[in-house]
Amino acid sequence: MVELFGAVALFLFFHLLPAIRPLRTSLISRIGRPAYFTIFSAISIAVTIWLFIAYLNAPYIEIWTYQPWTRWVVLTIMPLSCILIVVGLSSPNPFSLSLTTSPFDPATPGLTAWIRHPAIWGLGLWSAVHMVPNGDAASLTMFGLLTLLSTTGPRTLERRRRSAMADTAWQTLISELKRPSVLETVFQVGALRILGGLALYVTLLYLHESVIGVSPLPG
């Protein structure tokens, strides 16, 4: 557990570091924005990998007894989690995480009109639901940490995005944001993104036993 606690501490440190605005501004001014984000992303990935390895190597300390039915909770909710992650990362989003540089249209915002941070909430849902069948200290430590960050992260990220924009531009964006109906939202999201989320779910289901060492299927 010592290694896991060390990985958790380092993970928290590097994820709370950008919140220290003077330090972040100073680093960007010294090394440039591209270098800052490249280095920070590389370190974050390395620390996340270490956290995962430390979790797998941690001893099993039971907090509550495993119940076979709890696997159905994960299997039922994970498709929604995967769809939120894929839709969030592949859709333009001025409020939150996104991997696309396509312009955001407030008239056709898709899921962003209902959930401003779909990718983060998808990750939070993934971590929270995994605490149901995994009642050991290591799992509760790691998944609890990720759930906590997913619930506090959206507010911090949105505040950072807002500070990067002029107040009038931010207010204009909010006022022009349309809320489509559920059916319109599905069409704006698109079948490809939804299928991509389901494909991610199937992939994780297939790789789970070989990577984690435990089958996610009841039996």
Secondary structure, DSSP 8 states (H G I E B T S, - for coil): -HHHHHHHHHHHHHHHGGG-HHHHHHHHHHH-HHHHHHHHHHHHHHHHHHHHHHHHHS---BSS---TTHHHHHHHHHHHHHHHHHHHHHS--SSS--S--S---TTS-GGGGT-S-HHHHHHHHHHHHTTTT--BHHHHHHHHHHHHHHHHHHHHHHHHHHHHS-HHHHHHHHHH-----HHHHHHHH-HHHHHHHHHHHHHHHHHHHHHHSS--S--
